[in-house]
Amino acid sequence: MPKDGDDIKWMEVAVMTVRTIISGLMASLGQSVLSMSFDLAGMLAGTLLALYLGVFALAPWTLALFPGVLSIRGAIGGLFSGRLSTALHVGTIRASYTKNTKSFYLLLHAVITLTFVSSVVLGLAASLFGLVLWKATITDSVDMLMVMVTTMGLSLIFIPPITIGVSILSFKHGLDPDVMVYPITSTTDDVIVTVCYILVLNIFFWLTQLGRYLMVSFDLIFFSIVFYFSIKNYGEREFMKTVKEFLLTLLLVAFIVNVTGSFLNRIHEYLQVVGGKPEVYVVYPALIDTLGGVGSIVGSTATTKLALGLISSSFSSIRKHLIEIGGAWLASLVMFTIYSIISFLTYKITALDDLMLFMAQLLVTNLLAVSLIVIISFTVAIFTYRRGWDPDNFVIPIESSLADGITTISLLIALTMIV
């Protein structure tokens, strides 16, 4: 029979274990809420979307192309932030703004190259979808490609410096870049890329021929820079590996984002029937950012643990990852609740029943979307690691693109199910 002393020791161990779990969960929740709090800025992108619906109505493809613009940003930004975070942990990139390692510059060149290639591929894919589903013409197809490339090229002026700065600052201040970087930068990037997209659409539609000349000139300069980087780094294994592995995800991303665009059009049509509901447009980019943040936290912390040997490359090791998953999920529930309240206050809607209805719709959206993105992010990390690929080239690009579609479909289900 066990002795009283053994029972006491067992209870002490159990209490310490529970305390450790709670402490880890609270730490994960705290950092997750801190990083996702920046998703509030995503409501600025949503506000711009709601304010400039008139621009999006000038052609049938403009609104449907918007998720593709966000998804390219998410996929490329996810690769960049994921690689930076892991590299800072393992020491292949230094926490320095200048005179960094060769790996850092190869990664930066790869990001610029992949942005151009991705915008071309997604522009062509959008053209194909447009001809079939959005009543677009051949001329519209050329316009879509040009607008996509110009938007993404313009956003590159701002987005990489911000990602680098957040990575270095979080690492230097003892925060986990895997938790902090993508959730913070994804929101900032969404605002930037939304502004760029609206600016490019205004140039395209209002400056007519002059706008076209400006955009063609910009795209040629963008192509020249990418061509130079491609020739310069062609023999670099690290550069080529990053480009080739990301291209494997690009076909999936191209399909997903155009499906997402079609569902966003469905949401737009539904909202027109039920009276507009501008609060839905306001929260839309923020919801995508938060879901992408959950996936990035789960996936990026998993890739770092795999690289450091802290978890095995099997799905059953998800049990050792429940603290990060729980912290990120709880943080997303907090943020979804805040979005619903701010959105209603913004439009001065004070009816409690309407607020509770909207909160319920966002809660269902969260439960549907987060459960899927957690499984997907962890599975992609394990699968790519077991194949000998770099998980950071796949996890966030895939989950962030899927996050757009999953959020959109989940939101459509919630809006139509809870009325």
ZILIN-V897564 format. One record per residue. N is the residue number from 1. SS is DSSP state (~ for helix, > for strand, _ for the rest). PSI is psi in degrees with one decimal (NA if undefined). OMEGA is omega in radians with two decimals (none if undefined). Layout:
# ZILIN-V897564
n: [N N]
ss: [SS SS]
psi: [PSI PSI]
omega: [OMEGA OMEGA]
This chain:
# ZILIN-V897564
n: [1 2 3 4 5 6 7 8 9 10 11 12 13 14 15 16 17 18 19 20 21 22 23 24 25 26 27 28 29 30 31 32 33 34 35 36 37 38 39 40 41 42 43 44 45 46 47 48 49 50 51 52 53 54 55 56 57 58 59 60 61 62 63 64 65 66 67 68 69 70 71 72 73 74 75 76 77 78 79 80 81 82 83 84 85 86 87 88 89 90 91 92 93 94 95 96 97 98 99 100 101 102 103 104 105 106 107 108 109 110 111 112 113 114 115 116 117 118 119 120 121 122 123 124 125 126 127 128 129 130 131 132 133 134 135 136 137 138 139 140 141 142 143 144 145 146 147 148 149 150 151 152 153 154 155 156 157 158 159 160 161 162 163 164 165 166 167 168 169 170 171 172 173 174 175 176 177 178 179 180 181 182 183 184 185 186 187 188 189 190 191 192 193 194 195 196 197 198 199 200 201 202 203 204 205 206 207 208 209 210 211 212 213 214 215 216 217 218 219 220 221 222 223 224 225 226 227 228 229 230 231 232 233 234 235 236 237 238 239 240 241 242 243 244 245 246 247 248 249 250 251 252 253 254 255 256 257 258 259 260 261 262 263 264 265 266 267 268 269 270 271 272 273 274 275 276 277 278 279 280 281 282 283 284 285 286 287 288 289 290 291 292 293 294 295 296 297 298 299 300 301 302 303 304 305 306 307 308 309 310 311 312 313 314 315 316 317 318 319 320 321 322 323 324 325 326 327 328 329 330 331 332 333 334 335 336 337 338 339 340 341 342 343 344 345 346 347 348 349 350 351 352 353 354 355 356 357 358 359 360 361 362 363 364 365 366 367 368 369 370 371 372 373 374 375 376 377 378 379 380 381 382 383 384 385 386 387 388 389 390 391 392 393 394 395 396 397 398 399 400 401 402 403 404 405 406 407 408 409 410 411 412 413 414 415 416 417 418 419]
ss: [_ _ _ ~ ~ ~ ~ ~ ~ ~ ~ ~ ~ ~ ~ ~ ~ ~ ~ ~ ~ ~ ~ ~ ~ ~ ~ ~ ~ ~ ~ ~ ~ ~ ~ ~ ~ ~ ~ ~ ~ ~ ~ ~ ~ ~ ~ ~ ~ ~ ~ _ ~ ~ ~ ~ _ _ _ _ _ ~ ~ ~ ~ ~ ~ ~ ~ ~ ~ ~ ~ ~ ~ ~ ~ ~ ~ ~ ~ ~ ~ ~ ~ ~ ~ ~ ~ ~ _ _ _ _ _ _ _ _ _ _ _ ~ ~ ~ ~ ~ ~ ~ ~ ~ ~ ~ ~ ~ ~ ~ ~ ~ ~ ~ ~ ~ ~ ~ ~ ~ ~ ~ ~ ~ ~ ~ ~ _ _ _ _ ~ ~ ~ ~ ~ ~ ~ ~ ~ ~ ~ ~ ~ ~ ~ ~ ~ ~ _ _ _ ~ ~ ~ ~ ~ ~ ~ ~ ~ ~ ~ ~ ~ ~ _ _ _ _ ~ ~ ~ ~ ~ ~ ~ ~ ~ ~ ~ ~ ~ ~ ~ ~ ~ ~ ~ ~ ~ ~ ~ ~ ~ ~ ~ ~ ~ ~ _ ~ ~ ~ ~ ~ ~ ~ ~ ~ ~ ~ ~ ~ ~ ~ ~ ~ ~ ~ ~ ~ ~ ~ ~ ~ _ _ _ _ ~ ~ ~ ~ ~ ~ ~ ~ ~ ~ ~ ~ ~ ~ ~ ~ ~ ~ ~ ~ ~ ~ ~ ~ ~ ~ ~ ~ ~ ~ ~ ~ ~ ~ ~ ~ ~ _ _ _ _ ~ ~ ~ ~ ~ ~ ~ ~ ~ ~ ~ ~ ~ ~ ~ ~ ~ ~ ~ ~ ~ ~ ~ ~ ~ ~ ~ ~ ~ ~ ~ _ _ _ _ _ _ ~ ~ ~ ~ ~ ~ ~ ~ ~ ~ ~ ~ ~ ~ ~ ~ ~ ~ ~ ~ ~ ~ ~ ~ ~ ~ ~ ~ ~ ~ ~ ~ _ _ _ _ _ ~ ~ ~ ~ ~ ~ ~ ~ ~ ~ ~ ~ ~ ~ ~ ~ ~ ~ ~ ~ ~ ~ ~ ~ ~ ~ ~ ~ ~ ~ ~ ~ ~ ~ ~ _ _ _ _ ~ ~ ~ _ ~ ~ ~ ~ ~ ~ ~ ~ ~ ~ ~ ~ ~ ~ ~ ~ ~ ~ ~ ~ ~ ~ ~ _ _]
psi: [141.5 142.8 160.2 -37.1 -38.5 -39.4 -41.1 -43.5 -40.7 -41.5 -38.1 -42.7 -43.4 -44.3 -43.1 -39.0 -45.6 -44.0 -40.4 -42.6 -46.8 -43.1 -44.2 -40.3 -42.8 -37.6 -43.4 -43.5 -43.8 -48.5 -35.6 -44.3 -41.3 -47.6 -40.4 -17.8 -25.0 -17.1 -16.9 -32.3 -21.7 -22.8 -22.3 -42.4 -40.7 -38.3 -41.9 -40.5 -44.8 -39.2 -32.8 27.7 -25.0 -40.1 -40.1 -15.1 -2.3 -18.5 149.5 -16.9 -11.1 -44.9 -39.0 -26.9 -19.4 -46.7 -32.2 -39.7 -46.1 -37.9 -37.1 -46.3 -44.5 -41.5 -49.9 -44.3 -35.9 -42.6 -45.8 -49.0 -38.2 -43.8 -41.4 -43.5 -49.6 -41.2 -35.8 -38.1 -43.5 -9.1 8.1 -15.3 137.2 152.7 69.2 143.2 -24.7 159.8 53.2 -174.2 166.3 -37.0 -36.3 -47.6 -34.0 -39.5 -43.6 -44.0 -37.7 -39.2 -43.4 -43.0 -46.3 -29.4 -43.7 -50.0 -44.0 -41.4 -35.3 -48.2 -46.3 -32.3 -41.8 -41.6 -41.3 -36.3 -42.6 -46.8 -39.2 -42.1 -35.1 -42.8 -30.9 11.9 34.5 158.1 175.9 -41.1 -40.2 -37.2 -43.7 -41.5 -42.8 -44.6 -45.7 -43.2 -41.6 -48.4 -43.8 -43.3 -48.0 -35.3 -41.0 -39.4 -25.2 -22.2 -29.8 -37.8 -50.7 -42.9 -36.5 -44.3 -44.1 -45.2 -45.0 -40.1 -48.5 -44.6 -43.2 -41.3 -42.8 -26.6 15.3 11.0 160.2 112.5 -29.8 -30.1 -34.8 -43.8 -58.0 -46.1 -37.1 -52.2 -30.3 -39.3 -47.8 -42.4 -37.8 -41.3 -45.7 -47.4 -29.1 -44.4 -44.5 -43.3 -46.1 -40.9 -45.3 -41.3 -40.1 -42.5 -43.0 -46.1 -31.5 -27.4 -3.4 -114.6 -42.2 -42.1 -41.6 -43.0 -43.1 -43.0 -40.8 -42.0 -44.6 -44.7 -35.2 -40.0 -44.4 -46.7 -40.4 -41.7 -44.9 -40.5 -41.0 -46.9 -38.0 -43.6 -43.2 -40.0 13.6 -35.2 -1.3 117.0 -41.4 -42.0 -48.5 -37.6 -43.4 -46.0 -48.4 -44.1 -36.5 -34.2 -25.0 -33.1 -18.1 -39.1 -41.0 -45.1 -42.6 -40.2 -46.5 -48.0 -30.0 -32.0 -42.1 -43.1 -39.2 -41.3 -34.3 -37.9 -36.9 -42.9 -43.3 -43.9 -41.0 -44.2 -32.4 -34.9 -39.7 9.8 20.2 -62.2 70.7 -23.1 -27.7 -43.8 -37.0 -42.4 -15.4 -55.4 -33.8 -39.0 -43.8 -44.5 -45.3 -43.7 -41.8 -35.6 -41.8 -48.4 -38.7 -39.0 -47.7 -47.6 -43.2 -39.7 -32.1 -41.7 -36.5 -42.8 -38.7 -43.3 -34.2 -2.3 21.8 -21.2 155.5 162.1 58.8 150.6 -25.3 -19.4 -2.0 -23.1 -28.9 4.9 10.7 -28.8 -47.2 -41.0 -47.4 -43.1 -43.8 -40.7 -46.2 -40.8 -38.7 -36.5 -40.8 -46.2 -40.4 -38.9 -44.3 -40.4 -44.8 -40.8 -47.5 -40.8 -42.5 -39.2 -35.9 -40.4 12.2 41.3 113.6 -3.7 119.6 -37.8 -41.3 -40.5 -45.5 -36.8 -45.7 -40.3 -40.1 -39.2 -41.2 -32.7 -45.7 -41.5 -44.4 -49.1 -40.9 -47.8 -45.8 -39.9 -38.4 -44.6 -31.5 -48.9 -43.1 -47.2 -47.2 -40.2 -43.5 -40.8 -46.4 -46.4 -47.4 -36.4 -41.8 -25.7 -3.6 11.4 168.2 110.6 -29.7 -19.1 -10.9 -43.4 -61.2 -40.5 -42.5 -48.4 -35.6 -36.8 -42.7 -33.6 -39.6 -49.7 -43.1 -42.6 -44.7 -47.0 -42.6 -39.5 -41.8 -42.4 -46.2 -41.7 -37.5 -24.7 -38.0 101.9 NA]
omega: [3.13 3.13 3.13 3.13 3.11 3.11 -3.14 3.14 -3.14 3.13 3.11 3.11 -3.14 3.13 3.12 3.12 3.12 3.12 3.13 3.14 -3.14 3.12 3.13 3.13 3.14 3.10 3.11 3.11 -3.12 3.13 3.13 3.10 3.12 -3.12 -3.11 3.10 3.08 3.09 3.06 3.10 3.08 3.08 3.03 3.07 3.11 3.09 3.08 3.10 -3.14 -3.10 -3.04 3.06 3.10 3.10 -3.12 -3.14 -3.08 3.08 -3.07 -3.05 -2.97 3.13 -3.13 3.14 -3.05 3.08 3.09 3.08 3.11 -3.06 3.04 3.09 -3.12 -3.10 -3.13 3.11 3.10 3.07 -3.08 -3.10 3.12 3.13 3.12 -3.10 3.14 -3.11 3.07 3.12 -3.05 3.01 3.13 3.01 -3.11 3.07 -3.06 -3.14 -3.10 3.09 -3.14 -3.05 3.09 3.14 -3.14 -3.08 3.06 3.11 3.14 3.11 3.12 3.13 3.13 3.13 -3.10 3.09 3.12 -3.11 -3.12 -3.13 3.08 -3.11 -3.13 3.06 3.11 3.11 3.10 3.10 3.13 3.09 -3.11 3.14 -3.06 -2.94 -2.96 3.12 3.13 3.10 3.08 3.11 3.08 -3.13 3.09 3.14 3.13 -3.14 -3.11 3.14 -3.14 -3.11 -3.13 3.14 -3.08 3.09 3.12 -3.11 3.13 3.12 -3.02 -2.91 -3.12 3.10 3.13 3.13 3.12 -3.11 3.14 3.13 -3.08 -3.11 -3.14 -3.13 -3.12 -3.12 3.03 3.07 -3.10 3.13 3.13 -3.13 -2.95 -2.82 -3.04 3.12 3.14 -3.04 -3.11 3.14 3.09 -3.13 3.13 3.10 -3.12 -3.07 3.06 3.08 3.13 -3.11 3.13 3.11 -3.14 3.11 3.11 3.08 -3.09 -3.03 -3.03 3.13 3.08 -3.03 3.11 3.11 3.12 3.13 3.13 -3.11 3.10 3.12 3.12 -3.12 3.11 3.07 3.10 3.13 -3.12 3.11 -3.14 3.13 3.12 3.13 -3.11 3.12 -3.11 -3.01 -3.06 -3.12 -3.12 -3.06 -3.08 3.10 -3.09 3.12 3.12 -3.11 -3.09 -3.11 3.12 -3.14 3.06 3.14 -2.98 3.13 3.08 -3.14 -3.11 3.12 -3.07 -3.01 3.11 2.98 3.11 3.11 3.12 3.12 3.08 3.05 3.09 3.10 3.14 3.13 3.13 -3.11 3.08 -3.14 -3.05 2.99 3.02 -3.13 -3.12 3.14 3.12 3.10 -3.10 -3.07 -3.00 3.12 3.13 3.09 3.11 3.14 -3.09 3.11 3.06 3.09 3.08 3.13 -3.13 3.12 3.13 -3.08 -3.07 3.07 3.09 3.14 3.09 3.10 3.09 -3.13 -3.13 3.12 -3.10 3.03 3.11 -3.09 3.07 -3.08 -3.14 3.13 3.07 3.09 3.11 -3.08 -3.04 3.12 3.13 3.13 -3.12 3.13 -3.14 -3.11 3.12 3.12 3.14 3.09 3.08 -3.08 3.13 3.11 3.13 3.14 -3.10 -3.13 -3.11 -3.14 3.14 3.11 3.14 -3.11 3.03 3.06 -2.99 -3.13 -3.08 3.14 3.13 3.12 -3.14 3.10 -3.13 3.09 3.10 3.11 3.12 3.09 3.10 3.07 -3.13 -3.09 3.12 -2.99 -3.05 3.14 3.12 -3.03 3.09 -3.13 -3.11 -3.08 -3.11 -3.14 3.13 3.12 -3.12 -3.07 -3.11 3.11 -3.14 3.10 -3.13 3.10 3.07 -3.09 -3.12 3.07 -3.03 -2.89 -3.08 3.07 -3.12 -3.07 -3.13 3.09 3.08 3.14 3.12 -3.12 -3.13 3.11 -3.10 -3.13 3.13 3.12 3.11 3.10 -3.10 -3.12 -3.11 -3.11 -3.07 -3.09 none]
